[in-house]
């Protein structure tokens, strides 16, 4: 197989990329390029490589690009306000808020299906008057572990 990166000079690679952008935008596969659109498309392609993303077809990729574009605009807008914090792209940049909430913020049972606990009198804690330590570090006994990214768990 021919390795294009090693056989084409850098200028030719840039021209090929520019031609690809023109072909894709004129074919309607991606939104028409504006001065920032070409930059965003390159940023999206870099993001895809960084996070090893694949999409089932061109329609899905276009949809994810639009979501990515909206998220990047939000990131750039917030970062342009010189706040005490800044935002950056992460592995969730091609997800809508609703998609992220439904896949990463845990299951929330609908209110109608929740159990309602009714406290009964006389069932208190048996050691309620026991002396308490000043502090407890649950890590010391191995009761807790560091925070983990559980993905779509």
Secondary structure, DSSP 8 states (H G I E B T S, - for coil): ---HHHHS-HHHHHHHHHHHHHHHHHHTSS----HHHHHHHHHHHHHHHHHT---SSHHHHHHHHHHHHHHHHHHHHHHTT--SS-----TTTTS-HHHHHHHHS-----GGG-------TT---TTTTS---S---TTTTT--------TT-
